[in-house]
Amino acid sequence: MRPPLTLDDLIVDCCGGRGAHDAQLLAEIEAGLATNRAVLLRNTGMTEVAEMAAWAEFVGAPRMEYKYGTGFRYPMGGGVLSVGTEPPHSPVEPHCEMAYWKFYPRKVLFGCESIPARGGETVIADNRRVTEDILPTEAGRKILERGIRYIRNFSDRDRPDSIPSMKHWQDNFGLEARAELRQYCGEMEWDLLERADGSVQVSYPEEGYEYDPVSGTDLFFTSITRLGRCFDEWPPFDRLPSEQRPYHLTYADGGDFSAQDLATIEAVFARYSVPITWQPGDIAVLDNIAWTHARPAYELQPGEERRIGLLVSEPVDRRRIVTLRRQDQHVE
């Protein structure tokens, strides 16, 4: 078995940018993506994250529109969006981008404009190794056999007394009438809960693994970060039960993840975690199904800022082909 990858394995030195038509640089990047399915471009010469758009085009990652995401992101120029606006003290747990949605980006790009003197790393994990270790566990088998259920709650833009959330349902879905929302949820085969205060909850089952045509097998593919516990120290959501917080996650049959399930998953991710110790100008290019990303809690000192930009590329429809169920060695 190959040893776990390190950050040094992923670095491509761009030597100040070298110019958009440097065929040698492009060949180095493509080789890194082919071998490791991730690269960290260092010494790019980028001074503002808006410049990521040109790099995305250079590496063959055309930008897709970011829609229906769970969190709020603000524009940073050039079509680049901010990473999530979660408070620094609230960690973002490992996940594949938009694993909760009917389509997801093939590639995810992060770029660093500024970073605190200490902390603020993005932590990535080799999802191929993660999957190998999770599958034999009780938690991995339960996710495979039972699937998961995503729960999302939205406030009503016209009802300030509704349960607070990160987004209004009108803004998230681009709809104005409740009849339109009901029709949309029906078409999506989602469960819709309409509350008296105007807020709504949508929930739906999804596979916990996704077929990866590059490796020819299924990879662990969830947004475990969407557990309601991430709001435990995030007012005003911390006052709500988990099922009413902006997002939550259970098994598809409604059962909660046990403490042991979560401890197992966390231990596997920790085993293969690779912290990106950002330098201004760095750009990470990740194959979204092959690598997860996370952000531990951190603190900002006076005058410090963490400016990390995001681009997503090439939408892929969820395949929902779980070949592992046909492999008796993985299923009891």
C-alpha positions as CSV (number, residue, x, y, z in Angstrom):
1,M,0.0,0.0,0.0
2,R,1.3,3.4,-0.9
3,P,2.2,5.7,2.0
4,P,-0.2,8.6,2.7
5,L,0.4,11.7,0.7
6,T,2.0,14.8,2.2
7,L,1.7,18.5,1.3
8,D,5.1,18.4,-0.4
9,D,3.7,15.7,-2.7
10,L,1.1,18.2,-4.0
11,I,3.2,21.3,-4.5
12,V,3.8,22.7,-7.9
13,D,6.2,25.7,-7.9
14,C,4.9,28.2,-10.4
15,C,7.9,30.5,-10.0
16,G,6.0,33.7,-10.0
17,G,3.4,32.7,-12.5
18,R,5.6,32.0,-15.5
19,G,2.9,33.3,-17.8
20,A,-0.4,31.8,-18.9
21,H,1.2,30.1,-21.9
22,D,3.9,28.2,-20.2
23,A,3.4,24.7,-21.5
24,Q,5.9,23.2,-19.1
25,L,4.1,24.5,-16.1
26,L,0.8,23.3,-17.4
27,A,2.3,19.8,-18.0
28,E,3.5,19.8,-14.4
29,I,0.1,20.7,-13.1
30,E,-1.7,18.1,-15.3
31,A,0.8,15.4,-14.2
32,G,0.1,16.3,-10.5
33,L,-3.6,16.1,-11.0
34,A,-3.4,12.8,-12.9
35,T,-1.2,11.2,-10.2
36,N,-2.6,12.6,-7.0
37,R,-5.8,14.3,-8.1
38,A,-4.8,17.4,-6.3
39,V,-2.1,20.1,-6.6
40,L,-1.1,23.1,-4.5
41,L,0.1,25.9,-6.8
42,R,2.8,27.9,-4.9
43,N,4.5,31.1,-6.0
44,T,1.8,32.0,-8.4
45,G,2.3,35.7,-8.2
46,M,-1.4,36.1,-7.3
47,T,-2.1,39.1,-5.1
48,E,-5.9,39.1,-5.1
49,V,-8.1,36.0,-5.1
50,A,-10.0,37.5,-8.1
51,E,-7.0,36.4,-10.2
52,M,-8.0,32.8,-9.5
53,A,-10.4,32.9,-12.4
54,A,-7.5,33.1,-14.9
55,W,-5.7,30.3,-13.2
56,A,-8.8,28.1,-13.3
57,E,-9.0,28.7,-17.0
58,F,-5.3,27.9,-17.4
59,V,-5.6,24.5,-15.6
60,G,-8.7,23.5,-17.5
61,A,-11.3,24.1,-14.7
62,P,-14.1,26.2,-16.2
63,R,-16.1,27.9,-13.6
64,M,-19.7,26.7,-12.8
65,E,-22.4,28.7,-11.1
66,Y,-22.5,28.1,-7.4
67,K,-26.2,27.6,-6.6
68,Y,-28.2,26.0,-3.7
69,G,-25.3,25.8,-1.3
70,T,-26.1,25.6,2.4
71,G,-24.1,28.6,3.5
72,F,-23.8,32.2,2.6
73,R,-20.8,33.2,0.3
74,Y,-20.0,36.7,-0.8
75,P,-18.4,37.7,-4.2
76,M,-14.7,38.5,-4.1
77,G,-14.3,39.5,-7.8
78,G,-13.8,37.7,-11.0
79,G,-16.5,35.2,-10.2
80,V,-14.6,34.1,-7.1
81,L,-16.7,33.5,-4.0
82,S,-15.7,33.5,-0.4
83,V,-15.4,30.3,1.5
84,G,-18.1,29.8,4.1
85,T,-18.8,32.6,6.5
86,E,-18.9,30.3,9.6
87,P,-17.5,32.0,12.7
88,P,-13.8,31.3,13.2
89,H,-14.5,29.5,16.5
90,S,-16.9,27.1,14.7
91,P,-15.0,24.3,12.9
92,V,-16.0,23.1,9.4
93,E,-15.8,19.3,9.4
94,P,-14.5,17.2,6.5
95,H,-16.8,17.0,3.5
96,C,-16.9,16.9,-0.3
97,E,-18.4,20.1,-1.8
98,M,-22.1,19.9,-2.4
99,A,-22.3,16.2,-1.6
100,Y,-25.9,16.9,-0.4
101,W,-27.1,18.1,-3.7
102,K,-28.3,16.5,-7.0
103,F,-25.1,17.7,-8.7
104,Y,-21.7,18.6,-7.4
105,P,-18.5,20.2,-8.9
106,R,-15.8,17.9,-10.3
107,K,-13.1,20.3,-9.2
108,V,-12.8,22.7,-6.3
109,L,-10.3,25.5,-6.2
110,F,-9.2,27.5,-3.1
111,G,-7.0,30.5,-3.3
112,C,-5.2,32.4,-0.5
113,E,-5.0,36.2,-0.4
114,S,-4.2,36.6,3.3
115,I,-3.9,34.4,6.3
116,P,-3.5,34.8,10.1
117,A,0.0,34.4,11.5
118,R,-1.2,31.3,13.3
119,G,-4.1,29.0,12.3
120,G,-6.6,29.3,9.5
121,E,-5.3,26.2,7.6
122,T,-7.6,24.3,5.2
123,V,-7.3,20.6,6.0
124,I,-7.7,18.1,3.1
125,A,-7.9,14.3,3.2
126,D,-7.3,11.7,0.6
127,N,-10.8,10.3,0.2
128,R,-9.6,7.1,-1.5
129,R,-7.7,6.1,1.7
130,V,-10.5,7.4,3.9
131,T,-13.0,5.1,2.1
132,E,-10.7,2.1,2.4
133,D,-10.6,2.5,6.1
134,I,-14.2,3.5,6.7
135,L,-15.8,0.7,4.7
136,P,-14.9,-2.2,7.1
137,T,-16.2,-0.3,10.1
138,E,-19.7,-0.5,11.6
139,A,-20.3,3.2,10.8
140,G,-19.1,2.7,7.2
141,R,-21.4,-0.3,6.6
142,K,-24.4,1.4,8.1
143,I,-23.9,4.4,5.8
144,L,-23.5,2.1,2.9
145,E,-26.6,0.0,3.7
146,R,-28.9,2.6,5.1
147,G,-27.9,5.8,3.3
148,I,-28.2,9.2,4.8
149,R,-30.9,12.0,5.1
150,Y,-30.1,15.6,4.6
151,I,-32.2,18.1,6.5
152,R,-32.3,21.8,5.7
153,N,-34.3,24.5,7.3
154,F,-35.1,27.9,5.8
155,S,-36.6,31.0,7.3
156,D,-39.3,33.1,5.5
157,R,-38.1,36.4,4.1
158,D,-41.4,38.0,4.9
159,R,-41.8,36.6,8.4
160,P,-39.2,38.1,10.9
161,D,-40.7,35.9,13.6
162,S,-39.9,32.6,11.8
163,I,-37.2,30.2,13.0
164,P,-33.8,31.8,12.2
165,S,-31.7,30.3,9.5
166,M,-28.8,31.1,7.2
167,K,-31.0,31.5,4.2
168,H,-34.6,32.3,3.3
169,W,-36.4,29.7,1.2
170,Q,-37.3,32.3,-1.4
171,D,-33.7,33.3,-1.9
172,N,-32.3,29.7,-1.9
173,F,-34.6,28.3,-4.4
174,G,-35.4,31.5,-6.4
175,L,-39.1,31.1,-5.8
176,E,-41.7,33.5,-4.4
177,A,-45.0,31.5,-3.9
178,R,-45.4,28.6,-1.6
179,A,-47.3,26.8,-4.3
180,E,-44.1,27.0,-6.4
181,L,-42.1,25.6,-3.5
182,R,-44.5,22.7,-3.0
183,Q,-44.4,21.9,-6.7
184,Y,-40.6,22.1,-6.7
185,C,-40.2,19.8,-3.7
186,G,-42.7,17.3,-5.3
187,E,-40.6,17.2,-8.5
188,M,-37.5,16.7,-6.4
189,E,-39.2,14.0,-4.4
190,W,-38.4,15.8,-1.2
191,D,-40.3,15.8,2.1
192,L,-41.5,19.4,2.8
193,L,-42.6,20.6,6.3
194,E,-44.3,24.0,6.4
195,R,-44.4,25.6,9.8
196,A,-47.0,28.0,11.1
197,D,-44.3,30.7,11.5
198,G,-43.5,30.6,7.8
199,S,-40.3,28.6,8.0
200,V,-39.9,25.4,6.1
201,Q,-37.9,22.2,6.3
202,V,-36.9,20.1,3.3
203,S,-35.4,16.6,3.8
204,Y,-34.4,13.8,1.5
205,P,-32.5,10.6,1.4
206,E,-29.2,10.3,-0.4
207,E,-26.5,7.7,-0.9
208,G,-23.4,8.0,1.4
209,Y,-21.1,6.8,-1.3
210,E,-20.7,8.0,-4.9
211,Y,-19.2,6.1,-7.9
212,D,-15.8,7.4,-9.0
213,P,-15.1,6.6,-12.7
214,V,-11.4,7.3,-12.3
215,S,-10.8,4.7,-9.6
216,G,-13.7,2.5,-10.8
217,T,-15.2,2.2,-7.3
218,D,-17.4,4.0,-4.9
219,L,-15.9,6.6,-2.6
220,F,-17.3,7.9,0.7
221,F,-19.2,11.0,-0.3
222,T,-21.1,12.9,2.4
223,S,-21.4,16.2,4.1
224,I,-20.9,15.0,7.6
225,T,-20.1,18.7,8.3
226,R,-23.9,19.3,8.0
227,L,-24.6,17.9,11.4
228,G,-26.5,20.2,13.6
229,R,-23.8,20.1,16.2
230,C,-21.7,22.6,14.2
231,F,-24.1,25.3,15.6
232,D,-23.5,24.4,19.2
233,E,-21.6,27.7,19.8
234,W,-23.2,29.7,17.1
235,P,-26.0,32.1,18.2
236,P,-28.9,32.2,17.6
237,F,-28.9,28.7,16.2
238,D,-27.5,27.1,19.3
239,R,-30.8,27.6,21.0
240,L,-32.6,25.4,18.5
241,P,-32.9,21.6,18.5
242,S,-30.7,19.9,15.9
243,E,-33.6,19.2,13.6
244,Q,-34.5,22.9,13.4
245,R,-31.0,24.3,12.8
246,P,-30.0,25.4,9.3
247,Y,-28.9,21.9,8.4
248,H,-28.6,18.5,10.0
249,L,-27.9,15.0,9.0
250,T,-29.2,11.5,10.0
251,Y,-29.3,8.1,8.6
252,A,-31.9,7.8,5.8
253,D,-34.3,6.0,8.1
254,G,-34.1,9.0,10.6
255,G,-31.8,7.3,13.1
256,D,-29.1,9.5,14.6
257,F,-25.4,8.9,14.2
258,S,-24.1,7.4,17.5
259,A,-21.2,8.9,19.3
260,Q,-19.2,5.8,18.3
261,D,-20.1,6.2,14.6
262,L,-18.8,9.8,14.6
263,A,-15.7,8.9,16.6
264,T,-14.9,6.3,14.0
265,I,-15.3,8.6,11.1
266,E,-13.3,11.4,12.8
267,A,-10.5,9.0,13.5
268,V,-10.2,7.9,9.9
269,F,-10.2,11.5,8.6
270,A,-7.6,12.5,11.1
271,R,-5.4,9.6,9.9
272,Y,-5.2,11.0,6.4
273,S,-5.5,14.7,7.1
274,V,-3.1,17.0,5.2
275,P,-3.1,20.6,6.5
276,I,-2.6,23.3,3.9
277,T,-0.4,25.8,5.6
278,W,-1.4,28.7,3.3
279,Q,0.9,31.3,1.9
280,P,-0.5,34.3,0.1
281,G,-0.8,33.5,-3.6
282,D,-1.3,29.8,-3.1
283,I,-4.0,28.0,-5.1
284,A,-5.2,24.5,-4.3
285,V,-6.9,22.5,-7.1
286,L,-8.8,19.4,-5.7
287,D,-10.7,16.7,-7.4
288,N,-13.9,16.9,-5.3
289,I,-14.7,13.3,-5.1
290,A,-11.1,12.2,-4.4
291,W,-10.4,14.8,-1.7
292,T,-12.4,16.2,1.2
293,H,-11.7,19.6,2.8
294,A,-12.3,21.0,6.3
295,R,-11.4,24.1,8.3
296,P,-10.5,23.8,12.0
297,A,-11.3,26.5,14.5
298,Y,-8.9,29.4,14.6
299,E,-8.5,32.9,16.1
300,L,-7.9,36.2,14.5
301,Q,-5.6,38.7,16.2
302,P,-6.2,42.5,15.8
303,G,-5.6,43.5,12.2
304,E,-5.6,40.0,10.8
305,E,-7.9,38.6,8.1
306,R,-8.4,35.2,6.5
307,R,-9.2,35.8,2.9
308,I,-9.7,32.5,1.1
309,G,-11.5,32.4,-2.2
310,L,-13.5,29.6,-3.8
311,L,-14.2,28.5,-7.4
312,V,-16.2,25.4,-8.3
313,S,-15.9,23.8,-11.7
314,E,-17.7,21.3,-14.0
315,P,-21.0,20.1,-12.6
316,V,-21.5,16.4,-12.3
317,D,-24.9,14.8,-11.8
318,R,-25.1,12.4,-8.8
319,R,-24.7,8.9,-10.3
320,R,-26.3,7.0,-7.4
321,I,-24.6,3.9,-8.6
322,V,-23.4,2.1,-5.5
323,T,-21.4,-0.9,-6.7
324,L,-20.1,-1.8,-3.3
325,R,-23.5,-3.3,-2.3
326,R,-22.8,-6.0,-4.8
327,Q,-19.5,-6.9,-3.2
328,D,-20.2,-9.4,-0.4
329,Q,-16.9,-8.7,1.2
330,H,-18.0,-5.2,2.2
331,V,-21.6,-6.0,3.3
332,E,-22.7,-8.2,6.1
